[in-house]
Amino acid sequence: MNRSLLLSLFLLVFFKTNAQQITEKNTDSLYFQGLELYQNEQFQKSLQYANRGLELAPEYHDIRILRIRNFWALDSIDQATKDLNFLMKAAQDYPGVQELVVRHSKIISDPDDALAYLELLEKTQSISADMLILKSELLLQKKDKKASREIALDLFDNRDLDQNQRYVLQNILKRTVSNEIGVNYQYIYFSEQYNRESWQTISPEFQHFFNSTAVIARLNYTDRGYDQSTLYELESYPVFSNKVYAFLNLGISDGTLYPDLRSSASLFVNIFSIFELETGARLLRFSGENFYSGILGLTMYKGKFYVNTRLFLGPEFNDQLTQNYQLNVRYYLNNADNFLFLRLGTGISPDETTIFTQVQENPSLEAYYSNLGLNFTIGPHHIIQLGAGYLFEDITSTRQGDQFIGNIGYRYRF
């Protein structure tokens, strides 16, 4: 009885195995049947059709591409690598082959292995711009900023790149910057109701990146005709994770036109992917007395738009609590450094370093502020910002005045 049962099982397996053998000899039919099975996520059976097709026609590249996709689905990365190497040697210009190599390199979980694979290909044949961009990204993952930036800079001069490729390169170049130097010039013209000279401020600065944390040293020199003053600032943007970073600022001056001391801190947290919440505080010290401001902000990133609302409460002067409400909008043109910007606000915030001193004079009087401008790049190194603003405020309870503000800034990245 047991012998009969074993014999029956053997015959069942034998006939089932033979029934699964593929006898089709038409390679096109094999390809389309295998493709349909792949689309239905029957990867093992699709692989059998691809194997049969390549037995009959080893140069049928679409079948080999299908087999590579099945290997990916079945997590057979080494087998996929062998087929990709075959295609890169025999038909690297065949449609879809270069894209397969890029995707394969991304599928390889270890950045070192993926980089080694690309470098091996590069030794034997020319590789596409997408592969070089991926190589630059992998080097950046390994914190080799110098090598990553060299590739990105070389590619940036290639005029055949499409918009998406240039966008990725701009982000790589931004993340591989080690230093920036810049200068900003501000001019404020007062209407005749003020009976005062124009104000001019020039602010040179130097920025250095310690990994992903930026540290900035800045000097603000202002000339108001009747007096001059300098504010020295040290600023930092420590990054704690992909979702959390901070802003820290410390400034000191001689105390004539700027505060003796100004200190700022804010924490930014990304929530629900498209929103960023800010909470923070500002400290200003005038003539030995401290003044505090609280900050609450919410930013939304949607498509090409950056929309930010901020609230400043304080400081308090002469029993009057100053308040500032802001709307900040950016429209990105093609990358994070090319954008139009707009600011609308009521009141003057402590972050408006040059013009905030007017709040000390009139803490309870109303002010309305607007600013419009453009930030744009020239090549990978040069950044220019142009801005124009208008401030309308109460000078006294019975008299109002206008201020026209112009800004021009230049930054060099290296």
Secondary structure, 3 states (H helix, E strand, C coil): CHHHHHHHHHHHHHHHHHHHCCCCCCHHHHHHHHHHHHHCCCHHHHHHHHHHHHHHCCCCHHHHHHHHHHHHHCCCHHHHHHHHHHHHHHHCCCCCHHHHHHHHHHHCCCHHHHHHHHHHHHHHCCCCHHHHHHHHHHHHHCCCHHHHHHHHHHHHCCCCCCHHHHHHHHHHHHHCCCEEEEEEEEEEEECCCCCCCCEEEEEEEEEEEECCEEEEEEEEEEECCCCEEEEEEEEEECECCCCEEEEEEEEEECCCCCCCEEEEEEEEEEECCCEEEEEEEEEEEECCEEEEEEEEEEEEEECCEEEEEEEEEEEEECCEEEEEEEEEEEEEEEECCEEEEEEEEECCCCCCCCCCHHHHHCCCCCEEEEEEEEEEEECCCEEEEEEEEEEEEEEECCEEEEEEEEEEEEEEEC
